[in-house]
Amino acid sequence: MPTNPETPHPDWPRRIAQAYLAGVRPPLTPRMAEDLLGRLAEALHGGEAPRQAANAALDAFEAELNAVAGPRVAELDAAGHVTMGHRSEAGRPLRTFGGQ
């Protein structure tokens, strides 16, 4: 098991996807969730820091759909725990279909 959060935990793609799915609005279809999991697995396979790689993959996923807004990875720990946080402006989470 990794001892450094910058070393990818083998289960991070699934854990990050589950945490994202719990907070994304509107909810994703099973096919979209599967696509997201694949994108996260690919992003986390590269050499970039895991948190930044996962958030970049989530940004690209949302930009392509242009219809959902969800949380981003705030923290990853060596045990594989994922903490998500909502992107916000003025302390309010971003909303789909029209922003703030």
C-alpha positions as protocol buffer text, in pm:
chain_id: "A"
residue {
  index: 1
  type: MET
  ca { x: 0 y: 0 z: 0 }
}
residue {
  index: 2
  type: PRO
  ca { x: 136 y: 344 z: -83 }
}
residue {
  index: 3
  type: THR
  ca { x: 271 y: 555 z: 199 }
}
residue {
  index: 4
  type: ASN
  ca { x: 267 y: 880 z: 2 }
}
residue {
  index: 5
  type: PRO
  ca { x: -54 y: 1039 z: -128 }
}
residue {
  index: 6
  type: GLU
  ca { x: 136 y: 1143 z: -441 }
}
residue {
  index: 7
  type: THR
  ca { x: 180 y: 772 z: -523 }
}
residue {
  index: 8
  type: PRO
  ca { x: -141 y: 648 z: -688 }
}
residue {
  index: 9
  type: HIS
  ca { x: -346 y: 409 z: -479 }
}
residue {
  index: 10
  type: PRO
  ca { x: -457 y: 122 z: -706 }
}
residue {
  index: 11
  type: ASP
  ca { x: -822 y: 181 z: -622 }
}
residue {
  index: 12
  type: TRP
  ca { x: -827 y: 561 z: -657 }
}
residue {
  index: 13
  type: PRO
  ca { x: -1007 y: 577 z: -992 }
}
residue {
  index: 14
  type: ARG
  ca { x: -1304 y: 384 z: -850 }
}
residue {
  index: 15
  type: ARG
  ca { x: -1300 y: 569 z: -518 }
}
residue {
  index: 16
  type: ILE
  ca { x: -1279 y: 911 z: -683 }
}
residue {
  index: 17
  type: ALA
  ca { x: -1555 y: 818 z: -929 }
}
residue {
  index: 18
  type: GLN
  ca { x: -1781 y: 706 z: -643 }
}
residue {
  index: 19
  type: ALA
  ca { x: -1717 y: 1025 z: -447 }
}
residue {
  index: 20
  type: TYR
  ca { x: -1782 y: 1237 z: -757 }
}
residue {
  index: 21
  type: LEU
  ca { x: -2101 y: 1049 z: -841 }
}
residue {
  index: 22
  type: ALA
  ca { x: -2233 y: 1117 z: -491 }
}
residue {
  index: 23
  type: GLY
  ca { x: -2210 y: 1493 z: -548 }
}
residue {
  index: 24
  type: VAL
  ca { x: -2260 y: 1554 z: -919 }
}
residue {
  index: 25
  type: ARG
  ca { x: -2579 y: 1722 z: -1039 }
}
residue {
  index: 26
  type: PRO
  ca { x: -2771 y: 1612 z: -1232 }
}
residue {
  index: 27
  type: PRO
  ca { x: -2685 y: 1246 z: -1167 }
}
residue {
  index: 28
  type: LEU
  ca { x: -2494 y: 1059 z: -1434 }
}
residue {
  index: 29
  type: THR
  ca { x: -2628 y: 762 z: -1627 }
}
residue {
  index: 30
  type: PRO
  ca { x: -2450 y: 428 z: -1575 }
}
residue {
  index: 31
  type: ARG
  ca { x: -2285 y: 464 z: -1916 }
}
residue {
  index: 32
  type: MET
  ca { x: -2156 y: 812 z: -1830 }
}
residue {
  index: 33
  type: ALA
  ca { x: -2029 y: 684 z: -1494 }
}
residue {
  index: 34
  type: GLU
  ca { x: -1841 y: 404 z: -1672 }
}
residue {
  index: 35
  type: ASP
  ca { x: -1688 y: 657 z: -1912 }
}
residue {
  index: 36
  type: LEU
  ca { x: -1581 y: 874 z: -1619 }
}
residue {
  index: 37
  type: LEU
  ca { x: -1418 y: 576 z: -1445 }
}
residue {
  index: 38
  type: GLY
  ca { x: -1218 y: 501 z: -1759 }
}
residue {
  index: 39
  type: ARG
  ca { x: -1105 y: 862 z: -1789 }
}
residue {
  index: 40
  type: LEU
  ca { x: -996 y: 870 z: -1426 }
}
residue {
  index: 41
  type: ALA
  ca { x: -806 y: 542 z: -1461 }
}
residue {
  index: 42
  type: GLU
  ca { x: -625 y: 678 z: -1766 }
}
residue {
  index: 43
  type: ALA
  ca { x: -548 y: 1012 z: -1600 }
}
residue {
  index: 44
  type: LEU
  ca { x: -415 y: 850 z: -1284 }
}
residue {
  index: 45
  type: HIS
  ca { x: -193 y: 615 z: -1483 }
}
residue {
  index: 46
  type: GLY
  ca { x: 21 y: 909 z: -1600 }
}
residue {
  index: 47
  type: GLY
  ca { x: 302 y: 1071 z: -1406 }
}
residue {
  index: 48
  type: GLU
  ca { x: 114 y: 1381 z: -1290 }
}
residue {
  index: 49
  type: ALA
  ca { x: 26 y: 1425 z: -922 }
}
residue {
  index: 50
  type: PRO
  ca { x: -293 y: 1221 z: -859 }
}
residue {
  index: 51
  type: ARG
  ca { x: -511 y: 1501 z: -722 }
}
residue {
  index: 52
  type: GLN
  ca { x: -429 y: 1734 z: -1009 }
}
residue {
  index: 53
  type: ALA
  ca { x: -465 y: 1456 z: -1267 }
}
residue {
  index: 54
  type: ALA
  ca { x: -805 y: 1352 z: -1132 }
}
residue {
  index: 55
  type: ASN
  ca { x: -931 y: 1711 z: -1119 }
}
residue {
  index: 56
  type: ALA
  ca { x: -810 y: 1777 z: -1473 }
}
residue {
  index: 57
  type: ALA
  ca { x: -997 y: 1465 z: -1589 }
}
residue {
  index: 58
  type: LEU
  ca { x: -1312 y: 1581 z: -1408 }
}
residue {
  index: 59
  type: ASP
  ca { x: -1279 y: 1928 z: -1564 }
}
residue {
  index: 60
  type: ALA
  ca { x: -1247 y: 1780 z: -1913 }
}
residue {
  index: 61
  type: PHE
  ca { x: -1538 y: 1542 z: -1854 }
}
residue {
  index: 62
  type: GLU
  ca { x: -1768 y: 1824 z: -1744 }
}
residue {
  index: 63
  type: ALA
  ca { x: -1653 y: 2055 z: -2022 }
}
residue {
  index: 64
  type: GLU
  ca { x: -1733 y: 1788 z: -2280 }
}
residue {
  index: 65
  type: LEU
  ca { x: -2079 y: 1722 z: -2137 }
}
residue {
  index: 66
  type: ASN
  ca { x: -2152 y: 2088 z: -2067 }
}
residue {
  index: 67
  type: ALA
  ca { x: -2445 y: 1977 z: -1854 }
}
residue {
  index: 68
  type: VAL
  ca { x: -2319 y: 1868 z: -1511 }
}
residue {
  index: 69
  type: ALA
  ca { x: -2133 y: 2016 z: -1217 }
}
residue {
  index: 70
  type: GLY
  ca { x: -1970 y: 1817 z: -943 }
}
residue {
  index: 71
  type: PRO
  ca { x: -1711 y: 1828 z: -669 }
}
residue {
  index: 72
  type: ARG
  ca { x: -1337 y: 1808 z: -712 }
}
residue {
  index: 73
  type: VAL
  ca { x: -1075 y: 1608 z: -525 }
}
residue {
  index: 74
  type: ALA
  ca { x: -968 y: 1815 z: -225 }
}
residue {
  index: 75
  type: GLU
  ca { x: -746 y: 1557 z: -60 }
}
residue {
  index: 76
  type: LEU
  ca { x: -614 y: 1205 z: -107 }
}
residue {
  index: 77
  type: ASP
  ca { x: -440 y: 1017 z: 170 }
}
residue {
  index: 78
  type: ALA
  ca { x: -200 y: 726 z: 169 }
}
residue {
  index: 79
  type: ALA
  ca { x: -473 y: 484 z: 279 }
}
residue {
  index: 80
  type: GLY
  ca { x: -674 y: 564 z: -34 }
}
residue {
  index: 81
  type: HIS
  ca { x: -934 y: 791 z: 128 }
}
residue {
  index: 82
  type: VAL
  ca { x: -1080 y: 1057 z: -99 }
}
residue {
  index: 83
  type: THR
  ca { x: -1211 y: 1390 z: 26 }
}
residue {
  index: 84
  type: MET
  ca { x: -1411 y: 1594 z: -222 }
}
residue {
  index: 85
  type: GLY
  ca { x: -1493 y: 1963 z: -214 }
}
residue {
  index: 86
  type: HIS
  ca { x: -1731 y: 2170 z: -422 }
}
residue {
  index: 87
  type: ARG
  ca { x: -1593 y: 2438 z: -647 }
}
residue {
  index: 88
  type: SER
  ca { x: -1763 y: 2759 z: -556 }
}
residue {
  index: 89
  type: GLU
  ca { x: -1786 y: 3129 z: -596 }
}
residue {
  index: 90
  type: ALA
  ca { x: -1902 y: 3341 z: -305 }
}
residue {
  index: 91
  type: GLY
  ca { x: -1927 y: 3026 z: -90 }
}
residue {
  index: 92
  type: ARG
  ca { x: -2197 y: 2870 z: -307 }
}
residue {
  index: 93
  type: PRO
  ca { x: -2149 y: 2547 z: -505 }
}
residue {
  index: 94
  type: LEU
  ca { x: -2151 y: 2583 z: -881 }
}
residue {
  index: 95
  type: ARG
  ca { x: -2478 y: 2490 z: -1047 }
}
residue {
  index: 96
  type: THR
  ca { x: -2540 y: 2329 z: -1381 }
}
residue {
  index: 97
  type: PHE
  ca { x: -2726 y: 2507 z: -1657 }
}
residue {
  index: 98
  type: GLY
  ca { x: -2642 y: 2868 z: -1589 }
}
residue {
  index: 99
  type: GLY
  ca { x: -2359 y: 2883 z: -1335 }
}
residue {
  index: 100
  type: GLN
  ca { x: -2413 y: 3108 z: -1035 }
}
